[in-house]
Amino acid sequence: MSLKRHIPNAVTLLNLFSGCIALIFAVYGNFVAASVFVFLGIFFDFFDGLLARKLNVQSPLGIQLDSLADLVTSGVVPGVIMFKLISLTVDAPNYSTYSDSWNSIFHWQGFKLSVLPLIGLLIPLASAYRLAKFNLDEDQQSYFKGLPVPANTLLILSLPLILEYQNNDIMNSIIINKWFLIGLTLLSCYLLNSNIKLFALKFRNWSFKSNATRYIFLILSLVALIVFNFAAIPLVIALYIILSLFDRKNIY
């Protein structure tokens, strides 16, 4: 029993470990590698709670640890990625290579800071606030109030992946636009902490009538991902919100 209760927490720590690796890649501008480890962290985040329920070892410690891991993987990492993307649009300095002197990290001489990209760091702040509210809200068992942090992370991560793999001039011009990025940052912060009630992908049974919204969402999301690849992710997030707004009776 003593060993069994630590299994979900170990998986949660793998989420945090994946997030730390993703953060390193994000800082150095390797967004693809960062995305891979964020996806891995979200995978671990899904299974730690599932394991805790299956093993019947849920605990207050596990809940707090899960939120701390999510803050790094699904809060800090997308914030840094947004910071770097906005930096590209305003020709900000490369902070990781701004000096060739090893001791330059101990003083501010010659260090240039571009203020506008700091707006991207609102994402970790909004994510932390959302996670803290979630831990205190006992109503969010069968639905979410506000956009879940992992979903917001997928939205932000889709931007560099679209740039890397879609190679579409129209989409590239939209993404590499500081006003679009700033607007998306503010929108994501609002959605994270809004009172919009969104359905959770938890199936109490497999009946289509009871889970019509969930089945429709999964089918349309799969089709969109096949057709539009990474560009489908923002569409899937929008679809998730729209279906929730139009089918409020089945949220609870």
Contacts in CASP RR format, 6 or more apart in sequence:
PFRMAT RR
TARGET T0000
AUTHOR 0000-0000-0000
METHOD contacts of the structure
MODEL  1
MSLKRHIPNAVTLLNLFSGCIALIFAVYGNFVAASVFVFLGIFFDFFDGL
LARKLNVQSPLGIQLDSLADLVTSGVVPGVIMFKLISLTVDAPNYSTYSD
SWNSIFHWQGFKLSVLPLIGLLIPLASAYRLAKFNLDEDQQSYFKGLPVP
ANTLLILSLPLILEYQNNDIMNSIIINKWFLIGLTLLSCYLLNSNIKLFA
LKFRNWSFKSNATRYIFLILSLVALIVFNFAAIPLVIALYIILSLFDRKN
IY
4 55 0 8 1.000
4 57 0 8 1.000
5 55 0 8 1.000
5 57 0 8 1.000
5 59 0 8 1.000
7 51 0 8 1.000
7 55 0 8 1.000
7 57 0 8 1.000
8 48 0 8 1.000
8 49 0 8 1.000
8 51 0 8 1.000
8 52 0 8 1.000
8 55 0 8 1.000
8 57 0 8 1.000
8 58 0 8 1.000
8 62 0 8 1.000
9 48 0 8 1.000
9 61 0 8 1.000
9 62 0 8 1.000
9 65 0 8 1.000
11 44 0 8 1.000
11 47 0 8 1.000
11 48 0 8 1.000
11 51 0 8 1.000
12 44 0 8 1.000
12 45 0 8 1.000
12 48 0 8 1.000
12 62 0 8 1.000
12 65 0 8 1.000
12 66 0 8 1.000
12 69 0 8 1.000
13 65 0 8 1.000
13 69 0 8 1.000
14 41 0 8 1.000
14 44 0 8 1.000
15 41 0 8 1.000
15 42 0 8 1.000
15 44 0 8 1.000
15 45 0 8 1.000
15 48 0 8 1.000
15 66 0 8 1.000
15 69 0 8 1.000
15 70 0 8 1.000
15 73 0 8 1.000
16 68 0 8 1.000
16 69 0 8 1.000
16 72 0 8 1.000
16 73 0 8 1.000
18 37 0 8 1.000
18 38 0 8 1.000
18 40 0 8 1.000
18 41 0 8 1.000
18 44 0 8 1.000
18 73 0 8 1.000
19 37 0 8 1.000
19 38 0 8 1.000
19 41 0 8 1.000
19 69 0 8 1.000
19 72 0 8 1.000
19 73 0 8 1.000
19 77 0 8 1.000
20 72 0 8 1.000
21 37 0 8 1.000
22 33 0 8 1.000
22 34 0 8 1.000
22 35 0 8 1.000
22 36 0 8 1.000
22 37 0 8 1.000
22 38 0 8 1.000
22 41 0 8 1.000
22 73 0 8 1.000
22 77 0 8 1.000
23 34 0 8 1.000
23 72 0 8 1.000
23 76 0 8 1.000
23 77 0 8 1.000
23 80 0 8 1.000
25 31 0 8 1.000
25 33 0 8 1.000
25 34 0 8 1.000
25 37 0 8 1.000
26 34 0 8 1.000
26 77 0 8 1.000
26 80 0 8 1.000
26 81 0 8 1.000
26 84 0 8 1.000
27 80 0 8 1.000
27 96 0 8 1.000
28 96 0 8 1.000
29 84 0 8 1.000
31 81 0 8 1.000
31 84 0 8 1.000
31 157 0 8 1.000
31 160 0 8 1.000
31 161 0 8 1.000
31 164 0 8 1.000
32 160 0 8 1.000
32 161 0 8 1.000
32 164 0 8 1.000
34 77 0 8 1.000
34 81 0 8 1.000
34 157 0 8 1.000
35 157 0 8 1.000
35 160 0 8 1.000
35 161 0 8 1.000
38 73 0 8 1.000
38 74 0 8 1.000
38 77 0 8 1.000
38 78 0 8 1.000
38 153 0 8 1.000
38 157 0 8 1.000
41 73 0 8 1.000
42 73 0 8 1.000
42 74 0 8 1.000
42 150 0 8 1.000
42 153 0 8 1.000
42 154 0 8 1.000
45 66 0 8 1.000
45 69 0 8 1.000
45 70 0 8 1.000
45 73 0 8 1.000
45 74 0 8 1.000
45 150 0 8 1.000
48 62 0 8 1.000
48 66 0 8 1.000
49 58 0 8 1.000
49 66 0 8 1.000
52 58 0 8 1.000
52 59 0 8 1.000
52 62 0 8 1.000
63 135 0 8 1.000
64 135 0 8 1.000
67 131 0 8 1.000
67 132 0 8 1.000
67 134 0 8 1.000
67 135 0 8 1.000
70 127 0 8 1.000
70 131 0 8 1.000
70 149 0 8 1.000
70 150 0 8 1.000
71 124 0 8 1.000
71 127 0 8 1.000
71 128 0 8 1.000
71 131 0 8 1.000
73 153 0 8 1.000
74 127 0 8 1.000
74 149 0 8 1.000
74 150 0 8 1.000
74 152 0 8 1.000
74 153 0 8 1.000
75 123 0 8 1.000
75 124 0 8 1.000
75 127 0 8 1.000
75 128 0 8 1.000
75 149 0 8 1.000
75 153 0 8 1.000
76 124 0 8 1.000
76 127 0 8 1.000
77 153 0 8 1.000
78 123 0 8 1.000
78 124 0 8 1.000
78 127 0 8 1.000
78 152 0 8 1.000
78 153 0 8 1.000
78 156 0 8 1.000
78 157 0 8 1.000
79 120 0 8 1.000
79 121 0 8 1.000
79 123 0 8 1.000
79 124 0 8 1.000
79 156 0 8 1.000
80 121 0 8 1.000
81 156 0 8 1.000
81 157 0 8 1.000
81 159 0 8 1.000
81 160 0 8 1.000
82 119 0 8 1.000
82 120 0 8 1.000
82 121 0 8 1.000
82 123 0 8 1.000
82 156 0 8 1.000
82 181 0 8 1.000
82 184 0 8 1.000
82 185 0 8 1.000
83 117 0 8 1.000
83 118 0 8 1.000
83 120 0 8 1.000
83 121 0 8 1.000
84 117 0 8 1.000
85 159 0 8 1.000
85 160 0 8 1.000
85 175 0 8 1.000
85 176 0 8 1.000
85 181 0 8 1.000
86 92 0 8 1.000
86 116 0 8 1.000
86 117 0 8 1.000
86 119 0 8 1.000
86 120 0 8 1.000
86 178 0 8 1.000
86 181 0 8 1.000
86 182 0 8 1.000
86 185 0 8 1.000
87 114 0 8 1.000
87 117 0 8 1.000
88 176 0 8 1.000
89 176 0 8 1.000
89 177 0 8 1.000
89 178 0 8 1.000
89 181 0 8 1.000
90 114 0 8 1.000
90 116 0 8 1.000
90 117 0 8 1.000
90 178 0 8 1.000
92 114 0 8 1.000
92 116 0 8 1.000
92 117 0 8 1.000
93 112 0 8 1.000
93 114 0 8 1.000
98 104 0 8 1.000
98 110 0 8 1.000
98 111 0 8 1.000
98 112 0 8 1.000
99 110 0 8 1.000
99 111 0 8 1.000
104 110 0 8 1.000
104 111 0 8 1.000
116 178 0 8 1.000
116 182 0 8 1.000
119 182 0 8 1.000
119 185 0 8 1.000
119 186 0 8 1.000
120 181 0 8 1.000
120 182 0 8 1.000
120 185 0 8 1.000
122 185 0 8 1.000
122 186 0 8 1.000
122 189 0 8 1.000
123 152 0 8 1.000
123 156 0 8 1.000
123 185 0 8 1.000
123 188 0 8 1.000
123 189 0 8 1.000
125 189 0 8 1.000
126 188 0 8 1.000
126 189 0 8 1.000
126 192 0 8 1.000
126 193 0 8 1.000
127 149 0 8 1.000
127 152 0 8 1.000
127 192 0 8 1.000
129 192 0 8 1.000
129 193 0 8 1.000
130 146 0 8 1.000
130 149 0 8 1.000
130 192 0 8 1.000
130 193 0 8 1.000
131 149 0 8 1.000
133 145 0 8 1.000
133 193 0 8 1.000
134 140 0 8 1.000
137 145 0 8 1.000
139 145 0 8 1.000
142 200 0 8 1.000
142 202 0 8 1.000
142 251 0 8 1.000
142 252 0 8 1.000
143 197 0 8 1.000
143 198 0 8 1.000
143 199 0 8 1.000
143 200 0 8 1.000
143 251 0 8 1.000
143 252 0 8 1.000
144 197 0 8 1.000
144 198 0 8 1.000
144 199 0 8 1.000
144 200 0 8 1.000
145 194 0 8 1.000
145 195 0 8 1.000
145 196 0 8 1.000
145 197 0 8 1.000
145 198 0 8 1.000
146 191 0 8 1.000
146 192 0 8 1.000
146 193 0 8 1.000
146 194 0 8 1.000
146 195 0 8 1.000
146 196 0 8 1.000
146 197 0 8 1.000
146 198 0 8 1.000
147 188 0 8 1.000
147 191 0 8 1.000
147 192 0 8 1.000
147 194 0 8 1.000
147 196 0 8 1.000
147 198 0 8 1.000
147 237 0 8 1.000
147 241 0 8 1.000
148 198 0 8 1.000
149 192 0 8 1.000
151 237 0 8 1.000
151 240 0 8 1.000
152 188 0 8 1.000
152 191 0 8 1.000
152 192 0 8 1.000
154 233 0 8 1.000
154 237 0 8 1.000
155 184 0 8 1.000
155 188 0 8 1.000
155 233 0 8 1.000
155 234 0 8 1.000
155 237 0 8 1.000
156 184 0 8 1.000
156 188 0 8 1.000
157 233 0 8 1.000
158 230 0 8 1.000
158 231 0 8 1.000
158 233 0 8 1.000
158 234 0 8 1.000
159 175 0 8 1.000
159 181 0 8 1.000
159 184 0 8 1.000
161 230 0 8 1.000
161 233 0 8 1.000
162 168 0 8 1.000
162 171 0 8 1.000
162 172 0 8 1.000
162 175 0 8 1.000
162 230 0 8 1.000
162 231 0 8 1.000
163 171 0 8 1.000
163 172 0 8 1.000
163 175 0 8 1.000
163 176 0 8 1.000
165 229 0 8 1.000
165 230 0 8 1.000
166 172 0 8 1.000
166 229 0 8 1.000
166 230 0 8 1.000
166 231 0 8 1.000
168 231 0 8 1.000
171 231 0 8 1.000
174 180 0 8 1.000
175 181 0 8 1.000
191 241 0 8 1.000
196 241 0 8 1.000
196 244 0 8 1.000
196 245 0 8 1.000
197 244 0 8 1.000
197 248 0 8 1.000
197 251 0 8 1.000
198 240 0 8 1.000
198 241 0 8 1.000
198 244 0 8 1.000
198 251 0 8 1.000
199 213 0 8 1.000
199 214 0 8 1.000
199 217 0 8 1.000
199 243 0 8 1.000
199 244 0 8 1.000
199 247 0 8 1.000
199 250 0 8 1.000
199 251 0 8 1.000
201 214 0 8 1.000
201 217 0 8 1.000
201 218 0 8 1.000
203 211 0 8 1.000
203 214 0 8 1.000
204 210 0 8 1.000
204 211 0 8 1.000
205 211 0 8 1.000
208 215 0 8 1.000
210 250 0 8 1.000
211 250 0 8 1.000
212 247 0 8 1.000
212 250 0 8 1.000
213 243 0 8 1.000
213 244 0 8 1.000
213 247 0 8 1.000
213 250 0 8 1.000
216 243 0 8 1.000
217 239 0 8 1.000
217 240 0 8 1.000
217 243 0 8 1.000
220 239 0 8 1.000
221 232 0 8 1.000
221 236 0 8 1.000
221 239 0 8 1.000
224 232 0 8 1.000
224 235 0 8 1.000
224 236 0 8 1.000
224 239 0 8 1.000
225 232 0 8 1.000
225 233 0 8 1.000
225 236 0 8 1.000
228 235 0 8 1.000
244 251 0 8 1.000
END
